[in-house]
Amino acid sequence: MPASAPHSGSGAAPEPTRREKQREATYAEIVETSLVLLRENEDLSLRAVAQRMGMTAPALYRYVGSYSELVDLVALRIDQAATVRFAAAADEAADDDPAARLVLAVTEFRTWAMGSPREFSLVFAHPVAEPGCRPGEPITAAASAELFTMLLHDVWRATGFAVPAVEDLPDAVRVAVLDPAIPGPQHLLPEHERGFGWVSMQGWAQLYGVVALEVFGHVDARLLTSGELFLSTLARFAPDLGLAEDAPRLVALARERIAASS
C-alpha cells in the first residue's frame, strides 16, 4: 500500500519527486480501475485490473504484490471517499447539536451502503485489523470508524452517558479499550475513561449489523424503502447515549433523510 515518506524537522514536507508523483498516479489509476470493475459487476483480480489498464500482471505486481494488498488499497480509498460524504451529512447539523450530527452521518452511511453494495462489501466484509496488527498500521486506518467514534465522543461530552469502568470489563475487552486498534479520540482519553471505547464498539456493531443485513438482502424487502429496522435500532440505542427524550426528533431526522434518498 502506498505510504508517504517520513520526514523530520519542523519545515514543510519536501515536494514529491517525479517518480513519486508517477507512482501515486498509478495507484490512483489502480483504484479507479478496480472501482470500474466493481460497478460493472466484474470480478476484481490483479489480472483483470492489469488487463483493463493495459499492463502486464508482473508490471502491476510492482505496485501491489498480492490480491490482499489490492483489496487493502481499494478498500481504504473507498472508505476515505465515503467518509467525506458522511462528514458532509454531519455538517448539515449545527456544531452544538452533536446528536443530530451523529444521526445524519450514520443515516448517510446506510444510504451509501444501500446504493453501493459491492463497495460496502469490499470495505466492511474485509478485515481492517488483522490478528497481530499493531494499532496505527495502514490496515487499521478505517476512516469511517474514526469519524463515527469522534461523533459519538462529542455526544458523550454533551450528555455524559454512562460508560463502564475499565476494571469492570472482561479481560479481552479491557485490553482492547486500553490499546485500541481503530484510530479515534479514545487514544487521548485518560485510562479511567477508556470504557467509552466499549460503548463505541457496541454502537458500531449495532449500526453495521443492521445495515449489513439490509445490504445483503437478509431483511424483508418491504422494510428496506422505509428503513424501519434501521430506525428502530437507532431508537433502541438512543437511551444508552443519554438521548431517550431526544429520540423522537432524531429518528424523525433519519426518517426524513431516508425518504429523501428513496
C-alpha positions in Angstrom: 0.0 0.0 0.0 1.4 3.4 -0.8 2.7 5.5 2.1 4.2 8.9 2.4 7.9 9.1 3.1 8.6 10.1 6.7 10.4 13.4 7.2 11.8 15.1 10.2 12.2 18.7 11.4 9.6 21.5 11.6 9.8 22.6 8.0 7.3 21.8 5.2 7.4 18.4 3.7 9.6 18.1 0.7 8.0 18.2 -2.7 7.3 14.8 -4.1 9.7 13.7 -6.8 8.6 13.0 -10.4 8.9 9.3 -9.7 6.8 9.6 -6.6 4.1 11.5 -8.5 4.1 8.8 -11.2 3.7 6.1 -8.6 0.8 7.9 -6.8 -0.9 8.5 -10.2 -0.6 4.7 -10.9 -2.0 3.9 -7.5 -4.9 6.2 -8.3 -5.5 4.5 -11.6 -5.4 1.1 -10.0 -8.1 2.2 -7.5 -10.3 3.8 -10.2 -9.9 0.8 -12.5 -10.9 -1.5 -9.6 -14.0 0.6 -8.9 -15.0 0.4 -12.6 -14.7 -3.4 -12.4 -16.8 -3.4 -9.2 -19.5 -1.2 -10.7 -19.6 -3.3 -13.9 -20.1 -6.4 -11.6 -16.9 -7.9 -12.9 -14.6 -10.0 -10.7 -11.9 -7.9 -9.0 -8.5 -9.5 -9.6 -4.9 -8.5 -10.3 -5.2 -9.9 -13.8 -8.4 -8.1 -14.5 -7.0 -4.8 -13.3 -3.8 -5.2 -15.2 -5.7 -6.0 -18.4 -8.0 -3.1 -18.1 -5.0 -0.8 -17.5 -3.1 -2.2 -20.5 -0.4 -3.5 -18.2 1.1 -7.0 -17.7 0.4 -8.7 -14.4 4.2 -8.6 -13.5 4.2 -4.8 -14.0 1.2 -4.4 -11.7 3.0 -6.5 -9.1 5.5 -3.7 -8.7 2.7 -1.7 -7.1 0.5 -4.3 -5.4 2.1 -7.6 -4.6 -1.0 -9.7 -3.9 -4.8 -9.7 -4.1 -4.9 -8.9 -0.4 -2.8 -5.8 -1.0 -5.1 -4.8 -3.8 -8.2 -5.1 -1.7 -6.5 -3.2 1.2 -5.6 -0.4 -1.2 -9.0 -0.1 -2.8 -11.0 -0.6 0.4 -9.1 2.1 2.1 -9.6 4.6 -0.7 -13.3 3.7 -0.9 -13.7 4.2 2.8 -11.9 7.5 2.8 -14.0 8.9 -0.1 -17.3 7.7 1.5 -16.3 9.2 4.9 -16.1 12.7 3.2 -19.7 12.1 2.3 -20.7 11.1 5.8 -18.9 14.1 7.3 -20.7 16.4 4.9 -24.0 15.0 6.2 -23.0 15.6 9.8 -22.1 19.2 8.9 -25.8 19.8 7.9 -26.5 20.0 11.6 -25.2 22.7 14.0 -21.9 22.1 15.9 -23.9 22.4 19.1 -26.2 19.5 18.1 -23.8 16.5 18.3 -26.7 14.0 18.4 -28.1 15.2 15.1 -24.6 15.2 13.6 -24.1 11.6 14.6 -27.6 10.5 13.3 -27.2 12.3 10.0 -23.8 10.7 9.4 -24.9 7.2 10.2 -28.0 7.5 8.1 -25.9 8.7 5.2 -23.7 5.6 5.8 -26.8 3.5 5.3 -27.8 5.4 2.2 -24.3 4.9 0.7 -24.2 1.2 1.6 -27.6 0.5 0.1 -26.6 2.3 -3.1 -23.1 0.9 -3.3 -23.4 -2.7 -2.1 -20.2 -4.0 -3.8 -18.1 -1.1 -2.4 -19.7 -1.7 1.0 -18.9 -5.4 0.9 -15.3 -4.8 -0.2 -14.7 -2.4 2.7 -16.8 -3.9 5.5 -16.6 -7.6 4.7 -12.8 -7.2 4.6 -10.8 -7.0 7.8 -9.4 -3.6 8.9 -7.5 -5.1 11.8 -5.9 -8.5 11.4 -4.7 -10.6 14.4 -1.3 -9.3 15.5 -1.7 -6.0 13.6 -0.3 -3.1 15.6 -2.5 0.0 16.1 -1.5 2.7 13.6 -0.6 0.4 10.8 -2.3 1.2 7.5 -4.7 -1.8 7.7 -6.2 -0.4 10.9 -6.9 3.1 9.4 -10.6 2.9 8.9 -11.6 6.5 8.2 -15.4 5.9 8.7 -14.9 4.2 12.1 -12.7 7.1 13.2 -15.4 9.6 12.2 -18.2 7.8 13.9 -16.1 7.4 17.0 -15.4 11.1 17.1 -19.1 12.0 16.6 -20.1 9.6 19.4 -17.4 11.1 21.6 -19.0 14.6 21.0 -22.3 13.1 22.1 -20.7 11.7 25.3 -19.2 15.0 26.2 -22.6 16.7 25.7 -24.8 14.1 27.6 -22.4 12.4 29.9 -23.9 9.0 29.2 -22.7 6.2 31.4 -19.6 4.3 30.4 -18.4 1.2 32.2 -15.4 1.3 34.5 -12.3 -0.2 32.8 -11.7 -2.5 35.8 -15.2 -4.0 35.4 -14.7 -5.0 31.8 -14.0 -8.6 30.7 -10.2 -9.2 30.3 -10.3 -9.2 26.4 -12.4 -6.1 26.3 -10.2 -4.3 28.8 -7.1 -5.0 26.6 -9.0 -3.8 23.5 -10.1 -0.5 25.0 -6.7 0.2 26.6 -4.9 -0.5 23.3 -7.5 0.3 20.6 -6.8 -0.8 17.0 -9.1 1.8 15.4 -8.0 5.4 15.3 -10.0 7.9 17.2 -10.3 10.2 20.3 -10.2 7.2 22.7 -6.4 7.2 22.3 -6.4 10.6 24.1 -8.7 9.7 27.0 -7.2 9.1 30.4 -7.2 5.4 31.3 -10.2 5.6 33.7 -12.4 6.9 30.8 -11.4 4.2 28.3 -14.7 2.4 28.9 -16.1 4.8 26.3 -14.4 2.6 23.7 -16.6 -0.4 24.7 -19.7 1.7 24.2 -18.3 2.8 20.8 -17.7 -0.8 19.7 -21.2 -1.8 20.7 -22.7 1.1 18.9 -20.7 0.3 15.7 -21.7 -3.4 16.0 -25.4 -2.5 16.0 -25.1 0.0 13.2 -23.0 -2.2 11.0 -25.2 -5.3 11.8 -28.5 -3.8 10.7 -27.0 -2.2 7.6 -25.3 -5.4 6.6 -28.5 -7.3 6.9 -30.2 -4.8 4.7 -27.5 -4.6 2.1 -27.1 -8.4 1.8 -30.9 -9.0 1.5 -31.5 -10.7 4.8 -34.4 -8.3 5.6 -37.9 -8.4 4.4 -37.7 -6.3 1.2 -40.8 -4.4 2.3 -38.8 -2.8 5.1 -36.0 -1.6 3.0 -37.5 1.5 1.5 -38.8 2.9 4.8 -35.7 1.8 6.7 -37.8 0.8 9.7 -35.4 -1.8 11.0 -32.6 0.7 10.9 -34.7 3.4 12.5 -35.8 1.0 15.3 -32.1 0.3 16.0 -31.4 4.0 16.4 -34.4 4.4 18.7 -33.3 1.5 20.9 -29.7 2.7 21.2 -30.6 6.3 22.0 -31.3 5.8 25.7 -27.8 4.3 26.2 -26.4 7.6 24.9 -28.5 9.8 27.2 -30.8 10.6 24.3 -34.1 9.0 25.4 -36.1 12.2 25.4 -34.5 13.4 22.1 -35.0 10.0 20.3 -38.3 11.0 18.5 -36.6 14.1 17.0 -33.5 12.1 16.0 -35.5 9.3 14.4 -37.6 11.8 12.5 -34.3 13.3 11.1 -33.2 9.9 10.0 -36.6 9.0 8.5 -36.7 12.3 6.5 -33.2 11.6 5.1 -34.1 8.1 4.1 -37.3 9.2 2.4 -35.3 11.9 0.5 -32.9 9.3 -0.8 -35.5 6.8 -1.9 
